[in-house]
Amino acid sequence: MAGRAIPYAEENGYVHYKGAPEGMNAAERLAHNEAQINQWMAEGRQIIDIGPGNITTVSRAYNMEHSTIFGNNYANYVLHWIDEMSAGAMEAMG
């Protein structure tokens, strides 16, 4: 996130997920991230997906974000992949 999402958001004047508070375990961090997405959807905010990046395995957080957004049929979601590797990573998701 720090290497791609935050610089992209800051360069374009967007709000970004700030991360979970210190001391949370992995499950709590994931739940915190999901709660933030649900709040933003409830507020009607646009959610921009810049893609998972140059990876071979998509993270649990990225999978959760997609499940939450698509599971709610959220209309204010935009794909704006900033690199070519994202498509390959998405294919790996199955």
TATACOR-V489784 format. One record per pair of residues at least 4 apart in sequence whose C-alpha atoms are under 7 Angstrom apart, sorted by the first residue. I is the first residue (numbers start at 1). GAP is how many residues later the second one is. Records with the same first field share a line. If there is no record, write none. Layout:
I = GAP, GAP
This chain:
1 = 4, 5
2 = 4
3 = 4
4 = 4
5 = 4
6 = 4, 10
7 = 4
8 = 4
9 = 4, 5, 6, 7
10 = 4
20 = 9, 12
24 = 4, 5
25 = 4
26 = 4
27 = 4
28 = 4
29 = 4
30 = 4, 31
31 = 4
32 = 4
33 = 4
34 = 4, 31
35 = 4
36 = 4
37 = 4
38 = 4
39 = 4
40 = 4, 5
41 = 4
45 = 31
46 = 30, 31
47 = 29, 30, 31
48 = 29, 30, 31, 32
49 = 29, 30, 31, 32
50 = 29, 30, 31, 32
51 = 30, 31, 35
52 = 6, 34, 37
53 = 30, 32, 33
54 = 31, 32
55 = 34
56 = 33, 36
57 = 32, 35
58 = 4, 5, 31, 35
59 = 4
60 = 4
61 = 4
62 = 4
63 = 4
64 = 4
65 = 4
66 = 4
67 = 4
68 = 4
69 = 4, 5
70 = 4
81 = 5
85 = 4
86 = 4
87 = 4
88 = 4
89 = 4
